[in-house]
Amino acid sequence: MAELLLEIKNLKKYYGKGESQVKALDGVSFNVYKGEMLVLLGNSGCGKSTLLNIIGGMDSPTEGEVLLNGIDITRYKDRELTRYRKEKIGFIFQFYNLLPDLTALENVRMSLSKKDEQHLGEKALESVGLGDNKMKQYPSQMSGGEQQRVSIARALVKGAEIILCDEPTGALDDKTGRKILELLQEIVREKGQTMVIVTHTTPIADMADRVLTLRNGKIEKERVNEHPIDAKDIVW
């Protein structure tokens, strides 16, 4: 039986009051298990990015619990949330979120807090296919796919318990996007990493272990893929 890592319990996020109130999340509950790839699927405005931000400690819920290894992070103070984001969570964003004045290696090393860990930056970049020459380049000198690989290395380098991906192929062409998905799938399958991917691209769901479809702030359905397809075979 898979080991439970994350529990989401009756999560709600409301904006405004009265008739103008928006229910971005309206009672969402589910579990995430160690070593699985979970896809949160839905159209824009369904609440999936809000959900990801709350799991990542970048937003707070109106109500509900987010338990990582049994500890409710919604009760954390600011300092505890900062530590949680830095140590427990890896983020991969649609538009990479790299610092333009830092090289690829320097961007990755930003996730490392100890001086004796700095050598791990090179290893992380090598693991995503970026060698010596690419490490010294700035984001503006790199393609979109290369920048996303730097983003992935930054998420991996600190040994995060869970990696959260928000539309990781959204800014890439189909061919490059598929390469990034292959890399993400490899990280889950070979390294046993736990990963949650938010996307509106339906075919991406076929590579996941499980799929949760969101609609109007609620989970509309859950699907288990007994035989996830290889990312290289995804067509969209």
C-alpha positions as CSV (number, residue, x, y, z in Angstrom):
1,M,0.0,0.0,0.0
2,A,1.3,3.5,-0.9
3,E,2.5,5.7,1.9
4,L,0.4,8.7,2.6
5,L,2.2,12.0,2.3
6,L,-0.3,14.8,2.0
7,E,-3.9,15.1,3.2
8,I,-6.2,17.9,1.9
9,K,-9.3,18.1,4.1
10,N,-12.4,20.2,3.3
11,L,-10.4,23.0,1.8
12,K,-12.2,26.2,1.0
13,K,-11.1,29.5,-0.4
14,Y,-13.6,32.3,-0.7
15,Y,-13.1,35.8,-2.0
16,G,-15.5,38.7,-1.3
17,K,-18.9,38.5,0.5
18,G,-22.6,38.3,-0.2
19,E,-23.8,38.0,-3.7
20,S,-20.4,38.9,-5.2
21,Q,-18.6,36.1,-3.2
22,V,-16.4,33.9,-5.4
23,K,-15.8,30.3,-4.2
24,A,-12.4,29.5,-5.7
25,L,-12.4,26.2,-3.7
26,D,-15.5,24.9,-2.2
27,G,-14.8,21.9,0.1
28,V,-12.0,20.0,-1.6
29,S,-10.6,16.8,0.0
30,F,-8.1,14.3,-1.3
31,N,-4.8,12.5,-0.5
32,V,-1.4,12.4,-2.2
33,Y,0.8,9.4,-1.8
34,K,4.6,9.2,-1.8
35,G,6.1,8.5,-5.2
36,E,3.0,9.2,-7.3
37,M,2.3,11.6,-10.1
38,L,-1.0,13.3,-9.5
39,V,-2.6,15.6,-12.1
40,L,-5.1,18.3,-11.2
41,L,-7.0,18.9,-14.4
42,G,-9.4,21.6,-15.3
43,N,-10.2,24.8,-17.3
44,S,-9.1,28.2,-16.2
45,G,-11.0,29.4,-13.1
46,C,-11.8,25.9,-11.8
47,G,-9.6,26.5,-8.7
48,K,-6.6,24.3,-9.5
49,S,-3.9,27.0,-9.3
50,T,-5.5,28.3,-6.0
51,L,-5.3,24.8,-4.7
52,L,-1.6,24.5,-5.7
53,N,-0.7,27.8,-4.1
54,I,-2.3,26.8,-0.8
55,I,-0.5,23.4,-0.8
56,G,2.7,25.3,-1.5
57,G,2.2,27.7,1.4
58,M,1.9,30.7,-0.9
59,D,-1.8,31.4,-0.1
60,S,-4.0,30.6,2.9
61,P,-7.4,28.9,2.9
62,T,-10.6,30.3,4.2
63,E,-11.2,27.0,5.9
64,G,-9.8,23.4,5.9
65,E,-6.5,21.6,6.5
66,V,-3.4,20.8,4.6
67,L,-1.4,18.1,6.3
68,L,2.1,17.2,5.2
69,N,3.2,14.1,7.1
70,G,0.4,14.7,9.5
71,I,1.3,18.4,10.3
72,D,-1.3,21.1,9.3
73,I,0.7,23.8,7.5
74,T,-2.4,26.1,7.5
75,R,-1.6,26.8,11.2
76,Y,2.0,27.9,10.4
77,K,3.1,31.5,11.1
78,D,5.0,33.4,8.4
79,R,8.5,32.2,9.5
80,E,7.3,28.6,9.6
81,L,5.7,29.0,6.1
82,T,9.0,30.4,4.7
83,R,10.9,27.4,6.0
84,Y,8.2,25.0,4.7
85,R,8.5,26.5,1.2
86,K,12.2,26.5,1.2
87,E,12.7,23.0,2.6
88,K,9.7,20.9,1.8
89,I,8.3,22.2,-1.5
90,G,9.8,22.4,-5.0
91,F,8.0,24.7,-7.4
92,I,8.0,24.5,-11.2
93,F,6.2,27.4,-12.9
94,Q,4.8,28.0,-16.4
95,F,7.2,31.0,-16.9
96,Y,10.2,29.5,-15.1
97,N,10.6,32.3,-12.5
98,L,14.3,32.5,-12.9
99,L,16.3,35.6,-11.8
100,P,17.6,37.2,-15.0
101,D,20.8,38.5,-13.5
102,L,21.9,35.1,-12.2
103,T,23.4,32.3,-14.2
104,A,21.7,28.9,-14.4
105,L,23.9,27.6,-11.7
106,E,23.4,30.6,-9.5
107,N,19.6,30.3,-9.9
108,V,19.7,26.7,-8.8
109,R,22.0,27.4,-5.8
110,M,19.5,30.0,-4.6
111,S,17.6,27.0,-3.2
112,L,20.5,25.8,-1.1
113,S,21.0,27.3,2.3
114,K,24.3,25.7,3.3
115,K,27.7,26.5,1.8
116,D,28.8,22.9,1.9
117,E,25.9,22.0,-0.3
118,Q,26.8,24.3,-3.2
119,H,28.3,21.4,-5.2
120,L,24.8,19.9,-5.5
121,G,23.8,22.7,-7.9
122,E,26.1,21.2,-10.6
123,K,24.7,17.7,-10.1
124,A,21.1,18.9,-10.3
125,L,21.8,20.7,-13.6
126,E,23.6,17.7,-15.0
127,S,20.7,15.5,-14.0
128,V,18.3,17.5,-16.2
129,G,20.7,17.5,-19.2
130,L,22.5,20.9,-18.8
131,G,26.3,20.5,-18.8
132,D,29.2,22.9,-18.0
133,N,28.6,25.4,-20.8
134,K,24.9,25.8,-20.0
135,M,25.5,26.3,-16.3
136,K,27.3,29.6,-16.9
137,Q,24.6,31.0,-19.2
138,Y,22.0,33.6,-18.1
139,P,18.3,32.9,-18.7
140,S,18.2,35.3,-21.7
141,Q,20.8,33.2,-23.4
142,M,18.8,30.0,-23.0
143,S,15.8,28.5,-24.9
144,G,12.4,28.1,-23.1
145,G,13.0,24.4,-22.7
146,E,16.5,25.0,-21.2
147,Q,15.1,27.6,-18.8
148,Q,12.4,25.1,-17.7
149,R,15.1,22.5,-17.1
150,V,16.9,25.0,-14.8
151,S,13.6,25.5,-13.0
152,I,13.3,21.7,-12.5
153,A,16.9,21.5,-11.3
154,R,16.1,24.2,-8.8
155,A,13.1,22.3,-7.5
156,L,15.1,19.0,-7.2
157,V,18.3,20.3,-5.7
158,K,17.0,20.8,-2.1
159,G,15.4,17.3,-1.8
160,A,11.9,18.6,-1.5
161,E,9.3,16.1,-0.4
162,I,6.8,17.2,-3.0
163,I,7.2,19.1,-6.3
164,L,4.3,21.3,-7.5
165,C,4.1,22.1,-11.2
166,D,1.8,24.8,-12.4
167,E,1.3,24.4,-16.2
168,P,4.9,23.4,-16.7
169,T,4.6,23.1,-20.5
170,G,2.3,26.2,-21.0
171,A,5.0,28.4,-22.4
172,L,6.6,25.8,-24.6
173,D,6.0,24.4,-28.1
174,D,4.7,20.9,-28.4
175,K,8.0,19.2,-29.0
176,T,9.8,21.0,-26.2
177,G,6.9,20.5,-23.9
178,R,6.9,16.8,-24.5
179,K,10.6,16.6,-23.6
180,I,9.9,18.4,-20.3
181,L,7.1,15.9,-19.6
182,E,9.5,13.0,-20.3
183,L,11.9,14.5,-17.8
184,L,9.2,15.0,-15.1
185,Q,8.0,11.4,-15.6
186,E,11.5,10.1,-15.3
187,I,12.0,12.0,-12.1
188,V,8.9,10.3,-10.6
189,R,9.6,6.8,-11.9
190,E,13.4,6.7,-11.3
191,K,13.8,8.9,-8.2
192,G,10.5,8.1,-6.5
193,Q,9.7,11.8,-6.3
194,T,6.2,12.9,-5.4
195,M,4.7,15.3,-8.0
196,V,1.5,17.3,-8.4
197,I,0.9,18.8,-11.9
198,V,-1.7,21.4,-12.6
199,T,-2.8,21.6,-16.2
200,H,-5.7,22.4,-18.5
201,T,-4.2,20.1,-21.2
202,T,-6.3,16.9,-21.1
203,P,-3.8,14.5,-22.8
204,I,-1.1,15.2,-20.1
205,A,-3.4,13.5,-17.6
206,D,-2.8,10.1,-19.4
207,M,0.8,10.0,-18.0
208,A,-0.3,10.4,-14.4
209,D,-0.9,7.7,-11.8
210,R,-4.1,9.5,-10.8
211,V,-6.2,12.4,-12.1
212,L,-8.5,14.8,-10.2
213,T,-10.8,16.9,-12.4
214,L,-11.8,20.2,-10.9
215,R,-14.9,22.2,-11.8
216,N,-16.2,25.3,-10.1
217,G,-14.0,24.8,-7.1
218,K,-14.9,21.2,-6.5
219,I,-13.5,17.8,-7.5
220,E,-15.8,16.6,-10.2
221,K,-14.2,13.1,-10.6
222,E,-11.2,11.0,-9.8
223,R,-9.5,8.6,-12.2
224,V,-6.8,6.1,-11.6
225,N,-4.6,5.2,-14.5
226,E,-3.7,1.5,-14.1
227,H,-1.2,1.9,-17.0
228,P,0.0,5.5,-17.4
229,I,1.3,6.2,-20.9
230,D,4.9,7.3,-21.6
231,A,5.2,11.0,-21.9
232,K,6.9,10.6,-25.3
233,D,3.6,9.3,-26.7
234,I,1.5,12.2,-25.6
235,V,-0.1,14.2,-28.4
236,W,-2.0,17.5,-28.0
